[in-house]
């Protein structure tokens, strides 16, 4: 179940060709996941409040 939340970052890292053992992959994956899920949370909060 938890791997669902990592999918956006993994897709971007795979697309960029960053190897799985790289520290850069972990940083980029964390950044992308934060951006995607923050956007989802903000959109949900705005939809609920309006």
N, C-alpha and C positions, 0 to 999 in steps of 0.2 A: 504494500500500500504506500509506503513512504517513497518508493522509487518513482511514483507518479509525479511527485513534486519536483523531481530532478530532471524530468524529461526536457523542458525547454533549454536548460543549460547544456545538457548532453547533446541535444540536436545541433546547437550552435557550435559546440566544440568539435563535434564530428564533421560538420560542414567546413570548419576552418582547418581541419586536419591536424589538430593538436593531439599528440600522443597521450594515452591514458595515464602514463606514469609521470607526466609533467606537472610541476607545481603551477605553471601558468594555466593549465586546464582547470585546476581546482579554483583558482582565483576568478577566471573568466566565468566558470560555471556558477559560482556563488553570486557574481555580479548580475548575470543574466537572470538567474532564478529570483533574485531580490527585485529586479526591475519588473519582471513579468507578474509575480505574485503580489507585489505592491500595487501594480496597476489594476489587477483583478479585485483586490481588497478595496481600493479607492472607488472603483466603478460600482461595486456592490454596496458600499456605504452611501454613495450618492443616490443610487437607485432606491435604496430603502428609505432614505431621508426625504426624497422628493415624492 
